Amino acid sequence: MTIFIVLFIKMAQINDFMRSSQITIKDIARILGISPSTVSRALKDHPDINADTKRAVNELANKLKYQPNAVALSLKNSRSNTIGVIIPEIVHYFFSSVISGIEDVASQKGFTVIICQSNESFEREVANARTLLSHRVDGILVSISKETHSFDHLTNLQEGGIPLVFFDRIAPEIVADQVIINDMEASRNATRHMIETGRKRIAHFAGPQSLVIGRERLQGYLNALAESGLPVDNRLIVEADTYEKARNAVVEMLDSGIVPDGIFAVNDLTAIGAMQTIQKRGYKIPDDIAIVGFSDGRFSGITDPNLTSVDQHGYEMGTIAAEMLFRRILSGDTEYIPQVKVLNADLIARGSSVKE
C-alpha cells in the first residue's frame, strides 16, 4: 500500500486533526504511518528521503497548516537572533519612524528584523504571527490592526515562550510590556490649544473606538471641552481616520450647515484631508477654521499653512520598545511583571491653528 493510498484512507483522521489547536510532526507521522524523523527530514528536503514521501509529507503539512513548534526549536537552537515586527501600515511616517528606532537597536544587538504589515486586516495580522513563528523569531513587537478584536494568535505566541512588546496600539486583554504615549493628555492639550485661541465649536475626527488610542483621544477632547465649559455637540464628533473619510466628513458637515471653527483630527492624514477640502470650499485656515493633527509627520511641514500637530516621538518609541524586548530575550526570564512605558507627546503649533 503506497503512502498516497494510506493518506486517502485516513482523510477522516486528517479532518479531526485540522480541528485541533496545534499540529506536530508526530501527528503527521502517525497519519502517514512513517517515523517522526522521516517527517522531519522530508520537511527539510533531506536527500535521503525519496520524492514521493517528501511530496506526501509536505502536502499533508500544508493541509493541516502545520507550523514548527517554537518552544522545541528554541530548546534545540537557543536563539535565532531574529525579532519580528507587526505594524498596521508601513506608509505612515509614525510607523516608519518606529521601525527606524527598532532597527537601530536590533543592529547594535546583532539581531535581524523581520517586518510584517497587517494592512489594518485581522486576517493578515494572524498570518503575520504565523509567519514570524515559522521563522523562529526570538521576540515580537506588535501594534494591532483596526480590525483586531480577538487576540488568540498573540496569546498563543506568548504561551509558546515568545516575548511580546506592544507599542502605540495595544491589546488590553494581554499582559505584556507596552510602550505608549499619553494619548488622553496629548489630545486634551491639542483641544485646549484651539480653545485658548478662541475656538468654541471644535469638531473631532476620531479613530475607531475599538482601539484604545481612539477612545483615549476622544476622551481627551471631551475633557478639554468640559474643563472649558463648552457644550458637547455630537454632530461634531465623527469617525474619520483616513484622508478620504475626512474629506467626506467635511463635505457632509458643511452641506448640513454645521460649520466648526476648529477640527482636532486623530492623525495627520485626516487633518490634511480636512484642510484641503475646507480650503476648496472657500474657507480660510486658520482664520475661519483651525486644524490640529496627530503624529507630526513629514507632511505637516509642507502643507499650506503648515500643520499644527502632536509629536508622538516615533523613533524614541521604537528604541524603547526594542530595548524592552531585548531585555526579555537576553535574560531568558519568562516570569516577570510587565512594564508600561508612557511617553509624553508634544504639541507643535504651526500656521494651521495660529497665524504665523
PyMOL commands that set and color helices and strands:
alter all, ss='L'
color gray80, all
select helices_A, chain A and resi 3-9+11-18+25-32+36-43+51-63+70-77+93-109+122-134+152-159+183-196+212-228+234-236+243-255+268-280+298-301+314-331
alter helices_A, ss='H'
color red, helices_A
select strands_A, chain A and resi 82-87+112-117+139-142+164-167+177-181+202-206+237-239+262-265+290-295+308-311+340-343+346-348
alter strands_A, ss='S'
color yellow, strands_A
deselect
rebuild
show_as cartoon
